[in-house]
Amino acid sequence: MRVPFTVAVFTLVLSALHSSAPARVEAAQPQAPGMSAFARVYPSSTPGLTAPTPISKPSPPYTPQAMQQKVQGAIDLEITVDKDGRVRDAMVVKSLDALYGMDDEAVKAASRWTFVPGRLNGQPVAVRTVLGFDIRLH
């Protein structure tokens, strides 16, 4: 989330430099009715937390370049599963292949996964966890 903040600061600085009027900062707007701009995200190691359970688990397709280079191995992504069971973000924490596109395909595949949400004290919560892909030629 660093880019939107940087853009906002940059806009604020430019406004202040090119105007004699005081700069105005607008608050971030919620993404959906009733949804706040920020939500608490719990690490998967939180005591008492029931981890999200995958429902739909699409695999990343091989890129032609990765297939030609016979790229195989593991990719680990750190993901946030929201309280509705959708993957909100994914970051590669163990790369297999940034050159031939398999890391990118893993991120795209993760965005299509759905989960039974994690729960804490009986309530659905957003959870930060690791999702691993084992990429093998068959």
N, C-alpha and C positions, 0 to 999 in steps of 0.2 A: 504494500500500500504506500510505498515511498513516493512513487511518481505523482499521484494526485496531490499529496502534501507539497511536494516540490513545486508543482505547477501553481498551486494556490499561493505559496510564499512568493514565487516569482511574479505572479500577477499583482500581489499586494505591493511589492517593492516597486514595480513599474508604475502602478497607480500613484504611489506616493511621490515618485520622482517627477511625473509629468502632470501633476495637478496640485493646485494650491489648496483644494478641498481635502479634508481628511479622508483617508482610504477606508473603505468599508469591507469588512470580511463577512461573508455569508456562511451560515452553518450548513453542514452537509445535510442533504435531504434524505429521508428514509427511502429505501429501495421499493418497498411495498407498503400498502396501507397497514398500519398497526405494527410495522416492523421498525425497530430502532436502527440507527446507522451503525451501531456497534453491538456485538453480542459476545457474551462470555464464551470462551473456548477452553475446554478442559483437556489436559494431557491424558493420554490413554492410561497412564500409571496412577491416576487419581484413585485413592482408596474408596471403595464402594461403587465405583463406576462400572456399569455393564457396557462393554465395548460394542460399537456398531457391528451389525452382522450383514454381510453382503447378500443382496437379493439377485442383482444382475451384474455379471462380471465379464464384460467383453474384453477379449485379448487384443493387444496391439498387433496390427498387421505388419508383416515384413515390408520394408521398402525395397525396391528393386536393387538399389546400391548395397544395402545390408545383406541381401540374399546373395548377391554376386561376391561379396567379401566374406561370406559365411560367418557373419557376426553372431555370436552366441554368448550367453551369460546372464547375469542378474542386473536388474535395474531396481533401485529402491526410490520411492517417492514419499515425501512427507505430505500428507493430505489433511484437509479439514472436512469432516463430514458434519453438515449442519443438522439442526434438530428436526428437519424434514427428511433426512436421509440422503441428501444430495451432496456431491463433492463440490465444495466452494472454491478450493484452490489446490494446486499441486506444485511441489518443488522437487526437482531431482536432487537427492542426497547421496546417491551412489550411481554414477553414470556408467553405462555400458558403451554408448556410442553417440557422441555428439556430432560426429562427422557424417555418418550415413543416415541419420534421421530416426534411429530407434528410440532415443530418449524422448524426442518430440512425439513420436507415435504412442509411447507409454503414457505421456501426459494427456494426450487426446483420449486414449482409451479410459484412463482413470476418470475423466470428466463425464463419461457415460455410465459409470458404475452407479448403482443405487443400493441403499442400505436400509435395514431396520435401524433407526437412530439409536445412538448410545443413550443410556439412562443413568441418572443420578437421583437418588431418593424418589424413584418412581416417575420422575419427570424427564422428557426427552431433552437432551442437551447437545451442543456442538462439541465435537471431539477431534483433537489433533492426534493423528496416528501415522504409522508407516505402512505403505502398501508396496509389496514386492512383486515383480514380474520375473519369471524365469523364461528367458527367450532361448528357444532351441529350434534348430532345423530338424525336420522329420523326414 
